[in-house]
Amino acid sequence: MTATTVLTARALLLDMDGTLVNSDAVVERIWRRWAERHSLDGDEVMRVVHGRQGHASMALLLPHRSMEANHADNARMLAEETADMDGVVPVPGAHAFLAFLGGLPHALVTSADVGLSTARMAAAGLPLPEVRITAESVGASKPDPEGFLKGAAELGIDPADCVVFEDSGAGIAAGRAAGMRVVGVGPRAGAHAPDVHVRDLTRIRMETAADGTIRLHVDQA
């Protein structure tokens, strides 16, 4: 049975990977190769890396390595990921979702840097939101709420009036820590207790009120 939940917001803050763009094929290739180089279990690595900046994942997986080494390794990984767009596709419903938001307050809040986020959105055929919070914009990776709070501030919207769309545990935790409601998107999200959970963006219907409020009809499977 499908249950419909209605949420209202003045702005939406959108993760990219797993939420708007399905880049799992690339992420698996790059990070499993990295796991092999460091003699780590690939499945364990994949449980950590979604939603976080690369250096933050490395700090968890290689706790005795210096952050200087992690940042250098992260730069190499970003270059590898930016050069590999094979299998990058839009999440179902992403085109229509972003088209509806064209004139409404929304922002991209991603752990990817400018180069990678630009390349992946282009590969998926999706428009880049005007307001973008990327790895360069923040001092702390998700699950820290800094990125979502900056997105709300740039839009001039109170965090309590924002709804976050996320797929990962780190991202969902960041949205909650920012004091925002969270819509979990895709199979990873369900395990991390978002406020509502959808299979993909085709399960979201939106309308706007006269005062600009966004009304979200969320069909939970």
N, C-alpha and C positions, 0 to 999 in steps of 0.2 A: 504494500500500500504506500502511496506517496502522500507525504504531509507537506503542506505549504506554510511557510513562515514568512511574515511580512516584517521587514526592517525599514526604518527611515534613516536618512543620512543627509548631510549637507556636502559631503565629499567622500570619494572612494580612493583608497590607497591600494595600489595593485603591485603585488610581486610579479616577476616575469617568468622565470623558469618553473615549469610545472603548473603555472597559473594561467598565463597567456600563451606561453610557448612550451611545446614539448621538446626538450633538448636531452631527454634521458639517454638516448643512444650515444651522444657525444660524451656526456658526463660519465657514463659507464666505461667507455673506451679509455678516456683520459685518466680517470682515477684508478681503474683497475691496473693500468700500466704502472702508475705511480706506486700502487700497493705492491706490485711485484718487485719494483726497484728497491723497496724498503723492507721486503720480506714480511709484509703484513697481510692479514687475511682480507681478501677483496670484499667479502660480504660485510665484514665489520666496518671497513672503510666506507662502503656505500651507505651504511646506517648513520654515519656521522656527517657526511659532506653536504647533503641537501640543505639549502637555505643559508649556509654560512659562507663567508669569504674564505678563500682557499687557505690563507695563513692561519685563520682561526681553527679550521679543521685540522691542519697540520699540528697546531699546538696541542690539541687534544690527543691526536694519534701518536705523536712523537714528543712526549712531554719533556724530555731531557735535551731537546735540540734548541738552539738559540732562536729567538724571534728574528734576528738578522738573517739567519739561514732560511727560516720559513718565508720571510718576505721575498728573498731572492728566488726561492723555489716557486713561490706563488706567481711571480712575474713570468717565469718560464711557462708555468701551467696556463696562465691567461693567454699567452701568445699561442700555445698549442690549441686551446679551445677556440680562439678567435679565427684560427686558420681552418678549422674543421666544422663545416656546416652540414655535413652529410647526415640526413635524418632529422634535421630541425624542421618542425612543422607547427602550425598553430594548434592550440587546444581547441576542440570543437566549441563553436559559438563565439570565439574570440573576436572575429571580424565584426559581427553584428553588435557585440557588447561594446567594443571601442567606438564604433560608429555612433551608437546612441549617446555615448559620453562626450562626443565631440565638443559641445558647447558648455559642458558642466564641469564643476571643480573635480579634478582627479589628478593623480600623480603616479608615476612609476617609482617604486621603492625596491631596488634590487641590490643584491650582493655582488653582481657583476660590475665591472668597470665600464667606462663610457664606450670603449672600443668593442667590447664583447656584447654589451646590451644593444648597441646600434646594429652590429652585424647579425645578431640572432633575431631581432625584431624584423630586420629587412629580409632575412632568409625565410621567415614565416609569413612575409607579406603583410605585416601589421604596422600601423602608423605609430610613431613615437609620441607619447604624451608630451605636452609642452613643458610640464614640470617633471623633472627627473632627479631622483636621489640615487646616486650610484656609489660604488666603493670609495671613490675619491671624495665624496661629500661628507663622510662620517669618520669618526675616530674609533668606533667600536662596531664589530660585526653583530648581526642578529645572532643570538636572541636578545641582545641589547636593544632597547626601544628607540635609540637615537634616530635611526633612519625614518621611522614612522612619525616621530615627533617633529622632525625637520620638514617632512612632507606636509604635515598639517600646518606648520608655521608658514611655509612658503605659500600655501593656499589661503592663509588667513582664516582657517577654520579651527574651532575648538576641538581637541582630540576626542572628546565625548560625542561629537557630532560626525565622526568619521567611521566608516566601515572598511576594514582591511580584507583583502582577498589573498589567501596564502595556501600553499600546498605542503609546507614542511613543518616539522616540529619546532625548529628554531624560529621560523617566521611567525608561526601561530603564537609562540611564547612572547615574541617581540611585540606583536600587536596587542596582546593582553596586557603586557607590562606598560604599554603606552596608554592604557585606559580606553582602548577601542574595542568594538565588537568585531568578531572575526568570522568570515565565511571561509570554510575549508574547501578546497577544490581538489578533486582527484583522489586516487586510492591511498596516497600517503597520509592525507590530512585526517582521515577518520580516526586514526590511532591517537591523535593529540588533542581531542576534546575541543574543537572549535565550537563557536556558538551554534552554527548550523553547518551542514556538510552536504556538498553536491558532487555528483559524478563529474560534471564539466559545466562550462558556461552556457550551454543550451538550457540548463535548468533554472536560469535567472531571467525573470521578466521585470522590466523597469518602466516607471512612469514618473513624470515630474509634476509637482503641485505648482500653483500660481506663485508661491513664494520661493520657488527654486528647490524645494526639498525633493530629494530623490527617494522614491518609494520602490523598494525591492521586494518582489515576490519570488521566494526561494523554494523550489520544489525539491525537498529532500527525499532521496530514495530509501 
